[in-house]
Amino acid sequence: MFKADNIIIKIANSIDLEGIVKLQSENQKSKGGTLSSELNINQIEEMMKV
């Protein structure tokens, strides 16, 4: 379990897109992470509109 008092969670916006894509890429199974698929920046942006 991970615990940190300095974590801030907020709703992402278009300014966050590049960071989301980078974080997603770094957490792929091929790099030791737990994500097995990857969304491109356009797909994530569309999901933010909903």
C-alpha angles and dihedrals in degrees: 000000000000123000127180130160095204099063116118119195119198140156110278122235137186091284088064097052099097091048092049091052091048093048091048091051093050091052099054118127089244088064096044096269131119102245115105100184137036133219121210122234092260092054092050091047091053091050090054090059093062 
